[in-house]
């Protein structure tokens, strides 16, 4: 009888883990689990194109939603290996993870790594370090930071193209090659997104898990 093997697949939108191999005679069962990963990003602004401040119906100044981005990501090979090592090989977990955004028009690729991310990470925000991915405990087979979104207070005009989740350092643009540093995932936006000084960009990252039905 063949020993079961672990096969990991990715389609740019999900990460799937399947145990495949011979089954005992007469045994019919499911064989794996699937993770869906999504970025939700929104940009809020104080003023219009000519600098006039937005007001609500009461005449109070307020931010207005300028754009939203809902996009799936690729889980990098480095991220997949880390997940396997933590789950099955006793590797230390990474905590916390950090959120990043890209200012280069870079396509997602499985071979991206923390040390060589390929994309150019933007540093154009007031916060001194990369925002923490502050997730709540999993519930209903989903984990998210929707209650504590990562916040980027923009300090210069930029065009943003993507987002990522990294672990190991909160230093902007850090690419130190170390076993504890991982580029988990990267998503390219559906279209380029412009930001200006004082915009607030909120980032939510949600992972859902389910039996893959196989």
HULIN-V262697 format. One record per backbone hydrogen bond with DSSP energy under -0.5 kcal/mol. CO is the residue of the C=O (numbers start at 1). NH is the residue of the N-H. E is the energy in kcal/mol with one decimal. If there is no record, write none. Layout:
# HULIN-V262697
CO/NH/E  CO/NH/E
This chain:
# HULIN-V262697
5/7/-0.6  5/20/-2.3  7/18/-2.2  9/16/-2.2  13/37/-1.4  14/11/-1.1  15/35/-3.3  16/9/-1.6  17/33/-2.4  18/7/-2.6  18/20/-0.6  20/5/-3.1  24/27/-2.2  26/28/-0.6  31/19/-2.8  32/212/-1.2  33/17/-2.9  34/210/-2.1  35/15/-2.5  36/208/-2.7  37/73/-1.0  38/206/-2.5  39/71/-2.3  40/204/-2.8  41/69/-3.0  42/202/-2.5  43/66/-3.3  43/67/-1.0  44/200/-2.5  45/64/-2.7  46/54/-3.2  48/51/-1.7  52/48/-2.3  54/62/-1.8  56/59/-2.1  60/56/-2.6  64/45/-2.3  67/43/-2.5  69/41/-2.9  71/39/-3.0  74/76/-0.6  74/186/-2.1  76/80/-2.5  77/81/-2.7  78/82/-2.0  79/83/-2.2  80/84/-2.3  81/85/-2.5  82/86/-2.4  83/87/-2.4  84/88/-2.9  84/89/-0.6  85/89/-1.3  85/91/-2.1  93/95/-0.5  96/168/-0.7  97/133/-2.9  98/166/-2.7  100/164/-2.1  101/122/-2.9  102/161/-2.6  102/162/-0.9  104/106/-2.0  109/112/-1.6  110/77/-2.6  110/78/-0.5  112/78/-0.6  114/117/-0.6  116/113/-1.7  117/119/-1.8  119/121/-0.7  120/103/-3.0  123/125/-2.1  124/155/-1.5  124/156/-0.6  131/99/-2.8  132/134/-1.1  133/97/-0.5  133/135/-1.2  139/142/-0.6  141/209/-2.9  142/139/-2.5  143/207/-2.8  144/136/-2.3  145/148/-1.5  148/134/-0.6  150/203/-2.8  152/154/-0.9  152/201/-2.9  153/126/-3.3  154/198/-3.2  158/195/-2.8  160/193/-2.7  161/189/-3.4  162/102/-2.5  163/187/-2.9  164/100/-2.3  165/184/-1.8  165/185/-1.1  166/98/-3.5  167/182/-2.1  170/130/-2.9  171/174/-1.9  176/178/-1.0  178/181/-1.8  182/167/-2.5  182/184/-0.9  183/79/-0.5  184/76/-1.4  185/165/-1.5  186/74/-2.8  187/163/-2.1  193/160/-3.8  195/158/-2.0  196/199/-2.2  199/154/-2.2  199/201/-0.5  200/44/-2.8  200/202/-0.6  201/152/-2.4  202/42/-2.1  203/150/-2.3  204/40/-2.8  205/145/-0.8  206/38/-2.4  207/143/-2.8  208/36/-2.5  210/34/-3.8
